[in-house]
Amino acid sequence: MAAPTPDDVQETYDEFTDMYVQVWDENLHVGYWDESSGETSVAEATERLTDELIARLHCAPGGRVLDVGCGIGKPAMRLAQALQVEVVGISISRPQVDRANAAAYAAGLADRVSFQHADAMALPFPDASFDAVWAMESLHHMPDRPRALREIARVLRPGGCLALADFVLHRPARGGRKAVVDAFREMGGVLSLTTIDEYEAELRQVGFEAVAATDVSEQTRPSMTKHAEAFRARREELAPYLGTEVLDQIITLNEQLGMTPEIGYVLVSAHRP
Ligand SMILES: C[S@@+](CC[C@H](N)C(=O)[O-])C[C@H]1O[C@@H](n2cnc3c(N)ncnc32)[C@H](O)[C@@H]1O
């Protein structure tokens, strides 16, 4: 299988977002389960992850936040309501942007939550035009993550905060588990995957300070098995659409990812001095 390109990432989201929402949730990110979660549903666990990231974003009420890689807007709306801020979301997928704007309108939030088509690698905003930046499970899709981080630092005002959630690689995988990591890169459109230390170094190199990472791999890993279960439960419905071969690859990969500790997940906050 050839390495995915940014165009592949865009096409995948354009084509498959609606299906993914049916299978998983309007939050296009993993869930957070801990010992207190019990039988917590996917919807509750994905909101919990949003809340964990909200707790790491420092922005005063009335502030303006950029959401990089906004999906269909569910995290942005929760963030806007929790912190009483304005949110501008961007996505590389136009259908996502349309759906996100419709959702903000339906929720009565369109006056302070809006979405537009843009590439995180070339943000269409002036320098220092946001009080905070939020990037929830989007930066692993960047072909040149340092460039995206430089863009984020540029549009963030001095003193502003960045909060991000993303996949990381704990250590190089070997043997069969290397094949799983390779399949995750290919099928997941994962163009940037590094250790937490390397991620933090990239943030510091573009000028961020007070970089603080929390490893939530254990709390988010159940998402992989639950993904496999969710796709398997809709196998008959999805087979004509995805094809049985691709569907089985998705199910198998997610089962394997649930047993691959090399892949981790991190919540990071950082400040622009
Ligand atoms: C896993 S989804 C997460 C969506 C959303 N943050 C959420 O948690 O529901 C990744 C998002 O990144 C966006 N994305 C990927 N590459 C991008 C790029 N180069 N510029 C802007 N958005 C991008 C995708 O369109 C998608 O909205």
The ligand as an SDF file (V2000), in Angstrom:
LIG
                    3D

 27 29  0  0  0  0  0  0  0  0999 V2000
   -9.6810   12.9030   13.4600 C   0  0  0  0  0  0  0  0  0  0  0  0
  -10.5010   14.3100   12.7840 S   0  0  0  0  0  0  0  0  0  0  0  0
  -10.7820   15.2850   14.2500 C   0  0  0  0  0  0  0  0  0  0  0  0
  -11.8940   16.2810   14.0630 C   0  0  0  0  0  0  0  0  0  0  0  0
  -12.2700   17.0960   15.3050 C   0  0  0  0  0  0  0  0  0  0  0  0
  -11.1340   17.7800   15.8620 N   0  0  0  0  0  0  0  0  0  0  0  0
  -12.9190   16.2360   16.3510 C   0  0  0  0  0  0  0  0  0  0  0  0
  -12.2560   15.9460   17.3510 O   0  0  0  0  0  0  0  0  0  0  0  0
  -14.0930   15.8610   16.1710 O   0  0  0  0  0  0  0  0  0  0  0  0
   -9.1720   15.1930   11.9560 C   0  0  0  0  0  0  0  0  0  0  0  0
   -9.5740   16.5220   11.3680 C   0  0  0  0  0  0  0  0  0  0  0  0
   -8.4120   17.1630   10.8040 O   0  0  0  0  0  0  0  0  0  0  0  0
   -8.7740   17.7390    9.5630 C   0  0  0  0  0  0  0  0  0  0  0  0
   -7.5730   17.9450    8.7440 N   0  0  0  0  0  0  0  0  0  0  0  0
   -6.7310   17.0060    8.2620 C   0  0  0  0  0  0  0  0  0  0  0  0
   -5.7360   17.5920    7.5620 N   0  0  0  0  0  0  0  0  0  0  0  0
   -5.9640   18.9320    7.6190 C   0  0  0  0  0  0  0  0  0  0  0  0
   -5.2850   20.0650    7.0950 C   0  0  0  0  0  0  0  0  0  0  0  0
   -4.1650   19.9550    6.3830 N   0  0  0  0  0  0  0  0  0  0  0  0
   -5.8040   21.2860    7.3510 N   0  0  0  0  0  0  0  0  0  0  0  0
   -6.9450   21.4330    8.0740 C   0  0  0  0  0  0  0  0  0  0  0  0
   -7.6300   20.3940    8.5910 N   0  0  0  0  0  0  0  0  0  0  0  0
   -7.1410   19.1580    8.3650 C   0  0  0  0  0  0  0  0  0  0  0  0
   -9.7570   16.7640    8.9820 C   0  0  0  0  0  0  0  0  0  0  0  0
  -10.5110   17.3240    7.9420 O   0  0  0  0  0  0  0  0  0  0  0  0
  -10.5890   16.4570   10.2390 C   0  0  0  0  0  0  0  0  0  0  0  0
  -11.5430   17.4700   10.4340 O   0  0  0  0  0  0  0  0  0  0  0  0
  1  2  1  0
  2  3  1  0
  2 10  1  0
  3  4  1  0
  4  5  1  0
  5  6  1  0
  5  7  1  0
  7  8  2  0
  7  9  1  0
 10 11  1  0
 11 12  1  0
 11 26  1  0
 12 13  1  0
 13 14  1  0
 13 24  1  0
 14 15  1  0
 14 23  1  0
 15 16  2  0
 16 17  1  0
 17 18  1  0
 17 23  2  0
 18 19  1  0
 18 20  2  0
 20 21  1  0
 21 22  2  0
 22 23  1  0
 24 25  1  0
 24 26  1  0
 26 27  1  0
M  CHG  2   2   1   9  -1
M  END
$$$$
